[in-house]
C-alpha cells in the first residue's frame, strides 16, 4: 500500500528553500509513503496519526489519513 505525500501551505516556504529538495522528496517516497507509521517515526501528543520522523536532511511532522492514504506534512525543519 502506498500513501500520497502532500504538503500543507506553511511548509511550501521551507520546502522551496531546501538545498537538496529532490533527494528529500525521493526519501519521502521511499520511506513515509510506503510506511508512515514506521521509519523510526514517533507519535506526537498521544495521537497515533500525528507523527514526527527524520527523513534525509530534515525533521518532518506529519498527519496520516488512513482513509484516503495520504501523509500531509504540516511542519518541516531542514537541517
C-alpha positions as CSV (number, residue, x, y, z in Angstrom):
1,X,0.0,0.0,0.0
2,X,1.4,3.4,-0.9
3,X,0.4,6.7,0.6
4,X,0.3,10.0,-1.3
5,X,2.6,12.8,0.2
6,X,1.1,16.3,0.4
7,X,2.5,19.5,1.9
8,X,0.4,21.9,3.9
9,X,0.7,25.6,2.7
10,X,3.0,26.7,5.5
11,X,5.5,24.0,4.5
12,X,5.9,25.3,0.9
13,X,8.3,28.0,2.0
14,X,10.6,25.7,3.9
15,X,10.4,23.2,1.0
16,X,11.3,25.7,-1.6
17,X,14.5,26.7,0.4
18,X,15.8,23.2,0.7
19,X,19.2,22.7,-0.9
20,X,18.6,19.1,-1.7
21,X,14.9,19.1,-2.3
22,X,15.0,16.3,-4.9
23,X,16.8,14.0,-2.5
24,X,14.4,14.8,0.3
25,X,11.3,14.1,-1.9
26,X,12.8,10.9,-3.1
27,X,13.5,9.8,0.5
28,X,9.9,10.7,1.5
29,X,8.6,8.4,-1.3
30,X,10.9,5.6,-0.2
31,X,10.1,5.8,3.5
32,X,6.9,7.6,4.7
33,X,4.9,7.0,1.5
34,X,5.4,3.2,2.0
35,X,5.2,3.0,5.8
36,X,4.1,6.2,7.5
37,X,4.0,4.5,10.9
38,X,7.5,3.1,10.5
39,X,10.9,4.5,9.6
40,X,11.6,5.4,13.2
41,X,8.7,7.8,13.4
42,X,7.1,8.6,16.8
43,X,3.6,9.6,17.7
44,X,3.2,13.2,18.8
45,X,0.8,14.2,21.6
46,X,-0.5,10.7,22.2
47,X,-2.2,10.6,18.8
48,X,-1.2,7.7,16.6
49,X,-1.8,9.6,13.4
50,X,0.2,12.7,14.3
51,X,3.8,11.7,13.8
52,X,7.4,13.0,13.6
53,X,10.4,11.5,11.8
54,X,13.8,12.3,10.5
55,X,13.9,12.0,6.7
56,X,17.0,12.7,4.7
57,X,18.3,16.1,6.0
58,X,15.0,17.2,7.7
59,X,12.7,16.7,10.6
60,X,9.2,16.2,9.4
61,X,6.0,16.5,11.4
62,X,3.0,15.0,9.6
63,X,-0.5,13.6,9.8
64,X,-1.5,10.2,8.5
65,X,-5.0,10.0,6.9
66,X,-5.5,6.2,6.6
67,X,-9.0,6.5,5.0
68,X,-7.6,8.4,1.9
69,X,-4.0,7.0,2.1
70,X,-2.4,10.4,2.5
71,X,0.5,11.7,4.5
72,X,0.3,15.5,5.0
73,X,3.4,17.3,6.1
74,X,2.5,20.1,8.5
75,X,6.0,21.2,9.6
76,X,9.4,20.8,8.0
77,X,12.7,21.7,9.5
78,X,15.6,21.4,7.1
79,X,18.9,20.6,8.8
